[in-house]
């Protein structure tokens, strides 16, 4: 199947659901749900993406406000907040509620406030010829390719590297987010809501291009000074989106993303206890937090 071909009937998800427990459905018993023909449009999909980015920008900021207020009130100065390891850790934890809010927003859009099935509408199933082991194997292959790209292209230490190395608790919190919530929320937004809406309006090719660019573009802010990592993120983005396009299902992309991030999360957790010790650094916190500290003094 070429990239411009529509999903075959085999990729349609069939789901039965009665109007109420114990009742016969008023519609035909088999209701066809096509993930490539979503009930939401491109405008709503883009709006959801913007909201998800705003959550990531501002919810962690709100999470650190009590700590900043406490430090200013107790110490009478914002000096040192820019490299405060506790503040960095709290800001990382603030990503959890951001992800939770994003998940709820996706749920409202996909289900129309509970009137449609969530997972079935997104295409959360395994296609006939692509099972879990193929997804896992391809994810491992992608990780190996990523290792080669970062080795040969190289690059400077990124802001994320500095955050990870700021403290053990920051490292563990980042590893947890990378494996537990990041892949799920990102796949729901990018390959779930965005791709399906773009695909219906623009076709598969442009949908793959746009979703891949948006996904990679958001991550460039973390890795702007490391060409190797940017190349890896771009390859990952294109591969995951192509997988969604070719299979008509979201679950393979999620499992690949989960394995890709999960292996790296394990390495992050294990690294301080094997080989060379990790040197803790104190990265500057973001502009918004600096501004908040100035306003409170």
C-alpha positions as CSV (number, residue, x, y, z in Angstrom):
1,X,0.0,0.0,0.0
2,X,1.5,3.4,-1.0
3,X,1.4,6.3,1.3
4,X,-1.3,8.0,-0.7
5,X,-3.7,5.0,-0.6
6,X,-6.6,5.2,1.8
7,X,-6.6,2.7,4.7
8,X,-8.1,-0.6,3.5
9,X,-11.3,-2.1,5.0
10,X,-9.1,-4.4,7.0
11,X,-7.9,-1.4,9.0
12,X,-11.5,-0.4,10.0
13,X,-12.2,-1.1,13.6
14,X,-15.5,-2.8,14.4
15,X,-17.1,-2.2,17.8
16,X,-20.4,-3.0,19.3
17,X,-21.9,-1.0,22.0
18,X,-25.6,-1.0,23.2
19,X,-27.5,2.2,24.1
20,X,-27.7,1.1,27.7
21,X,-26.8,-2.0,29.7
22,X,-29.2,-4.8,28.9
23,X,-30.7,-3.1,25.9
24,X,-30.4,-3.8,22.3
25,X,-28.6,-1.0,20.3
26,X,-30.9,1.3,18.4
27,X,-28.3,1.4,15.6
28,X,-27.1,-1.7,13.7
29,X,-25.3,-4.1,16.0
30,X,-22.0,-3.5,14.2
31,X,-20.9,0.1,14.0
32,X,-17.9,0.8,11.8
33,X,-15.4,3.2,13.3
34,X,-12.7,4.5,11.0
35,X,-9.7,6.2,12.7
36,X,-8.9,7.9,9.4
37,X,-12.3,9.6,9.3
38,X,-12.5,11.2,12.7
39,X,-15.5,13.2,14.0
40,X,-13.3,16.2,14.7
41,X,-11.8,18.6,12.2
42,X,-8.4,20.0,11.5
43,X,-9.1,23.3,13.3
44,X,-10.1,21.6,16.5
45,X,-7.1,19.2,16.2
46,X,-4.7,22.2,15.9
47,X,-6.4,24.0,18.7
48,X,-5.9,20.9,20.9
49,X,-2.2,20.8,20.0
50,X,-1.8,24.5,20.9
51,X,-3.5,23.8,24.3
52,X,-1.2,20.8,24.9
53,X,1.9,23.0,24.3
54,X,0.5,25.7,26.6
55,X,0.0,23.1,29.3
56,X,3.6,22.1,29.1
57,X,4.8,25.7,29.2
58,X,2.7,27.0,32.1
59,X,1.6,24.2,34.3
60,X,5.1,23.5,35.5
61,X,5.5,27.2,36.1
62,X,2.4,27.2,38.3
63,X,3.8,24.2,40.2
64,X,6.9,26.1,41.3
65,X,5.1,29.2,42.4
66,X,4.6,28.0,46.1
67,X,8.3,27.1,46.3
68,X,9.4,30.4,44.8
69,X,7.2,32.3,47.2
70,X,8.5,30.3,50.2
71,X,12.1,30.9,49.2
72,X,11.6,34.7,48.7
73,X,9.6,35.0,51.9
74,X,12.1,33.1,54.0
75,X,15.4,34.3,52.5
76,X,14.2,37.7,51.3
77,X,15.8,37.3,48.0
78,X,15.5,35.4,44.7
79,X,19.3,34.9,44.6
80,X,20.2,31.3,43.7
81,X,16.8,30.3,42.4
82,X,18.1,30.1,38.9
83,X,20.2,27.1,39.8
84,X,18.1,25.6,42.6
85,X,18.0,21.8,42.2
86,X,14.7,21.6,44.2
87,X,13.1,24.1,41.9
88,X,14.2,22.2,38.9
89,X,12.8,18.9,40.4
90,X,9.4,20.5,41.2
91,X,9.2,21.9,37.6
92,X,9.8,18.4,36.3
93,X,7.0,17.0,38.5
94,X,4.8,19.8,37.1
95,X,4.8,18.0,33.8
96,X,2.6,15.3,35.3
97,X,-0.5,17.5,35.8
98,X,0.3,19.0,32.4
99,X,0.1,15.5,30.9
100,X,-3.1,14.7,32.9
101,X,-4.8,17.9,31.6
102,X,-3.8,17.1,28.1
103,X,-5.2,13.5,28.4
104,X,-8.5,14.9,29.6
105,X,-8.6,17.4,26.8
106,X,-8.0,14.7,24.2
107,X,-10.7,12.6,25.9
108,X,-13.3,15.4,25.6
109,X,-12.4,16.0,21.9
110,X,-12.4,12.3,20.9
111,X,-15.4,11.2,22.8
112,X,-17.4,14.5,22.5
113,X,-17.8,14.6,26.2
114,X,-18.4,10.8,26.6
115,X,-20.7,10.3,23.6
116,X,-18.2,8.2,21.6
117,X,-15.9,5.4,22.5
118,X,-12.4,6.7,23.2
119,X,-9.9,4.0,22.3
120,X,-11.8,2.6,19.3
121,X,-12.2,6.0,17.7
122,X,-8.5,6.6,17.9
123,X,-7.7,3.2,16.4
124,X,-6.2,1.6,19.5
125,X,-5.8,-2.0,18.2
126,X,-3.2,-4.2,16.5
127,X,-3.4,-4.5,12.7
128,X,-3.5,-7.9,11.2
129,X,0.1,-8.1,10.0
130,X,1.9,-6.0,12.6
131,X,1.9,-7.3,16.1
132,X,3.7,-6.3,19.4
133,X,7.0,-8.1,18.6
134,X,7.4,-6.3,15.3
135,X,6.8,-3.0,17.1
136,X,9.3,-3.8,19.8
137,X,11.9,-4.9,17.3
138,X,11.5,-1.8,15.1
139,X,11.8,0.4,18.2
140,X,15.1,-1.3,19.2
141,X,16.3,-0.8,15.6
142,X,15.4,2.9,15.8
143,X,17.3,3.2,19.0
144,X,20.4,1.7,17.4
145,X,20.1,4.1,14.4
146,X,19.7,6.9,16.9
147,X,22.9,5.9,18.6
148,X,24.8,6.0,15.3
149,X,23.4,9.4,14.4
150,X,24.4,10.9,17.7
151,X,27.8,9.3,17.5
152,X,28.7,10.6,14.1
153,X,26.8,14.0,14.1
154,X,27.7,14.8,17.7
155,X,26.6,18.0,19.4
156,X,26.9,20.0,22.6
157,X,25.3,19.2,26.0
158,X,21.6,20.0,25.8
159,X,19.4,21.7,28.3
160,X,17.7,18.4,29.0
161,X,21.1,16.8,29.8
162,X,21.8,19.6,32.2
163,X,18.5,19.1,33.9
164,X,19.0,15.4,34.2
165,X,22.4,15.9,35.7
166,X,21.3,18.5,38.2
167,X,20.3,15.9,40.8
168,X,19.4,12.2,41.1
169,X,15.8,13.0,41.8
170,X,15.6,15.1,38.7
171,X,17.1,12.2,36.7
172,X,14.6,9.7,38.1
173,X,11.6,12.0,37.6
174,X,12.6,12.6,34.0
175,X,13.0,8.9,33.4
176,X,9.6,8.2,34.9
177,X,7.9,10.9,32.7
178,X,9.8,9.7,29.6
179,X,8.4,6.1,30.0
180,X,5.1,6.4,31.9
181,X,3.2,9.4,30.5
182,X,5.2,11.0,27.7
183,X,4.7,8.4,25.0
184,X,1.0,8.0,25.7
185,X,0.1,11.7,25.7
186,X,2.3,12.5,22.7
187,X,0.8,9.7,20.6
188,X,-2.7,10.7,21.5
189,X,-2.1,14.3,20.4
190,X,0.1,13.8,17.4
191,X,-0.7,10.5,15.8
192,X,-4.1,10.2,17.3
193,X,-5.9,13.6,17.0
194,X,-3.7,15.6,14.7
195,X,-2.8,13.0,12.1
196,X,-6.3,11.7,11.5
197,X,-7.7,15.2,11.0
198,X,-4.9,16.2,8.6
199,X,-5.1,12.9,6.7
200,X,-8.7,13.4,5.9
201,X,-8.2,17.0,4.7
202,X,-4.8,16.9,3.1
203,X,-4.1,13.2,2.4
204,X,-1.5,10.9,3.9
205,X,1.6,12.4,2.5
206,X,1.0,16.0,3.8
207,X,-0.4,14.6,7.1
208,X,2.8,12.7,7.7
209,X,4.9,15.7,6.9
210,X,3.0,18.1,9.1
211,X,2.7,15.9,12.1
212,X,6.4,14.9,11.9
213,X,7.4,18.6,11.7
214,X,5.2,19.6,14.6
215,X,6.4,16.7,16.8
216,X,10.1,17.3,16.0
217,X,9.7,21.1,16.2
218,X,8.4,21.0,19.8
219,X,11.4,18.9,20.9
220,X,13.9,21.1,19.1
221,X,13.6,23.6,22.0
222,X,15.2,21.0,24.3
223,X,17.9,20.0,21.8
224,X,18.6,23.1,19.7
225,X,22.4,22.9,20.1
226,X,22.7,19.2,19.4
227,X,22.3,18.3,15.7
228,X,22.6,14.6,16.4
229,X,19.7,14.5,18.9
230,X,17.6,16.6,16.5
231,X,18.2,14.1,13.7
232,X,17.2,11.2,16.0
233,X,14.0,13.0,17.0
234,X,13.2,13.7,13.4
235,X,13.7,10.1,12.3
236,X,11.6,8.9,15.3
237,X,8.8,11.3,14.4
238,X,8.7,10.3,10.7
239,X,8.8,6.6,11.6
240,X,6.0,6.8,14.1
241,X,3.8,8.8,11.9
242,X,4.4,6.6,8.9
243,X,3.5,3.6,11.1
244,X,0.2,5.2,12.0
245,X,-0.4,6.0,8.3
246,X,0.4,2.6,7.0
247,X,-1.4,0.5,9.6
248,X,-4.4,2.8,10.2
249,X,-3.9,2.1,13.9
250,X,-2.4,4.1,16.8
251,X,-1.4,1.2,19.1
252,X,1.8,0.2,17.1
253,X,3.1,3.8,17.2
254,X,2.5,4.0,20.9
255,X,4.3,0.7,21.7
256,X,7.3,1.7,19.5
257,X,7.4,5.1,21.3
258,X,7.1,3.4,24.7
259,X,9.9,1.0,24.0
260,X,12.2,3.7,22.5
261,X,11.7,6.0,25.6
262,X,11.6,3.1,28.1
263,X,15.0,1.7,27.2
264,X,16.5,5.2,27.5
265,X,14.7,5.7,30.8
266,X,16.3,2.5,32.2
267,X,19.7,3.7,31.1
268,X,19.1,7.0,32.9
269,X,18.2,5.2,36.1
270,X,21.1,2.8,36.0
271,X,23.8,5.1,34.8
272,X,24.7,6.7,38.1
273,X,25.3,3.3,39.7
274,X,27.6,1.9,37.0
275,X,30.7,3.2,35.2
276,X,31.8,6.8,35.7
277,X,29.8,8.8,38.3
278,X,27.5,11.5,37.0
279,X,28.7,15.0,37.6
280,X,25.8,17.0,39.0
281,X,25.4,20.4,37.3
282,X,23.1,23.3,38.0
283,X,21.4,24.5,34.9
284,X,19.6,27.8,34.8
285,X,15.9,27.5,35.0
286,X,13.7,29.0,32.3
287,X,13.0,32.6,31.5
288,X,9.5,32.5,32.9
289,X,10.7,31.3,36.3
290,X,13.4,34.0,36.4
291,X,10.7,36.5,35.6
292,X,8.4,35.1,38.4
293,X,11.3,35.4,40.9
294,X,11.9,39.0,39.9
295,X,8.2,39.9,40.4
296,X,8.2,38.5,43.9
297,X,11.2,40.6,45.0
